[in-house]
Amino acid sequence: MEIGRSLLILKKLIYNTLGNFHQMSKLEIYTIEVRLGGISDWC
C-alpha cells in the first residue's frame, strides 16, 4: 500500500515538473503516465 501511495505522489511530482518546467508535449507526458501506470500495476 505504501509503495503504491509513494508512486502516486512521485507520478504527480514528475507530471507537474515535466508539465510546468519543460513543457513537454502531451504525448510525451502520456507516455510517462503509461510507464508509471505499468509500474504501479506490479505493486
Backbone bond lengths (Angstrom), bond angles and torsions (degrees), N, CA, C in turn:
res aa  C-N    CA-C-N  psi(-1)  N-CA   C-N-CA  omega(-1)  CA-C   N-CA-C  phi
1 M - - - 1.457 - - 1.535 110.59 -
2 E 1.335 116.19 -45.92 1.463 120.08 -178.68 1.530 111.34 -62.35
3 I 1.334 115.84 -39.09 1.469 120.00 179.86 1.524 110.09 -63.38
4 G 1.308 116.09 -42.92 1.461 120.39 179.27 1.516 111.63 -61.75
5 R 1.331 115.99 -41.96 1.472 120.83 179.60 1.524 110.15 -65.86
6 S 1.338 116.65 -41.65 1.459 120.95 179.12 1.521 110.96 -62.62
7 L 1.329 116.27 -42.01 1.456 120.19 178.47 1.517 111.51 -63.80
8 L 1.319 116.33 -37.54 1.462 120.20 179.42 1.524 110.37 -63.91
9 I 1.337 116.45 -43.07 1.467 121.26 177.83 1.526 109.79 -65.28
10 L 1.328 116.61 -44.60 1.460 121.76 179.57 1.528 110.16 -60.35
11 K 1.339 115.34 -42.73 1.453 121.31 179.42 1.527 110.84 -59.40
12 K 1.328 116.56 -44.12 1.465 120.95 179.19 1.518 110.72 -65.08
13 L 1.350 116.49 -41.75 1.458 120.64 179.12 1.524 110.93 -61.79
14 I 1.319 116.29 -47.09 1.462 120.91 179.85 1.523 110.11 -63.30
15 Y 1.331 116.74 -45.07 1.456 121.54 -179.51 1.521 110.24 -58.93
16 N 1.353 116.69 -47.12 1.460 121.05 -179.26 1.520 112.07 -66.52
17 T 1.336 115.88 -42.55 1.468 120.21 -178.68 1.522 110.78 -63.91
18 L 1.315 116.69 -49.43 1.457 120.30 -179.10 1.520 111.25 -66.61
19 G 1.336 115.72 -41.74 1.462 119.94 -178.79 1.518 112.50 -65.79
20 N 1.336 116.86 -41.75 1.460 120.42 -174.42 1.525 113.46 -84.20
21 F 1.330 116.78 -48.26 1.456 119.70 -171.46 1.521 113.66 -88.40
22 H 1.310 117.76 -38.42 1.461 120.42 -177.25 1.529 112.11 -99.46
23 Q 1.338 115.71 -14.94 1.462 121.75 179.98 1.534 111.02 47.16
24 M 1.322 114.05 53.15 1.460 120.05 178.51 1.517 109.41 -68.56
25 S 1.316 114.44 157.24 1.455 118.76 178.19 1.522 109.85 -66.69
26 K 1.312 116.50 158.15 1.460 120.79 -179.66 1.523 110.85 -61.27
27 L 1.328 117.34 -32.03 1.463 120.51 179.81 1.520 110.60 -64.66
28 E 1.337 116.84 -43.23 1.468 120.34 179.24 1.524 110.96 -64.63
29 I 1.321 117.00 -43.20 1.468 120.74 179.00 1.527 109.57 -64.07
30 Y 1.339 116.45 -40.60 1.462 120.64 179.19 1.528 110.41 -61.83
31 T 1.328 116.43 -41.33 1.470 121.05 178.96 1.525 110.53 -60.50
32 I 1.333 116.76 -43.26 1.469 121.13 178.36 1.526 110.13 -64.45
33 E 1.334 116.42 -42.37 1.464 121.24 178.13 1.526 110.27 -57.41
34 V 1.322 116.74 -44.56 1.465 121.25 -179.40 1.523 110.34 -63.29
35 R 1.325 117.01 -42.86 1.471 120.82 179.32 1.519 110.91 -62.51
36 L 1.339 116.58 -46.75 1.463 119.86 179.69 1.519 110.50 -66.14
37 G 1.326 116.80 -36.57 1.459 120.35 176.93 1.517 110.39 -62.15
38 G 1.330 116.74 -39.87 1.456 121.46 177.89 1.510 111.50 -64.46
39 I 1.330 116.29 -38.77 1.469 120.27 178.24 1.525 110.08 -64.20
40 S 1.329 116.77 -46.16 1.462 119.89 -176.27 1.529 111.89 -66.56
41 D 1.330 116.50 -24.75 1.464 119.99 177.40 1.527 111.70 -64.25
42 W 1.341 116.10 -26.92 1.465 120.07 -178.05 1.518 112.46 -80.76
43 C 1.328 116.80 -17.26 1.463 120.07 -175.53 1.523 111.70 -82.52
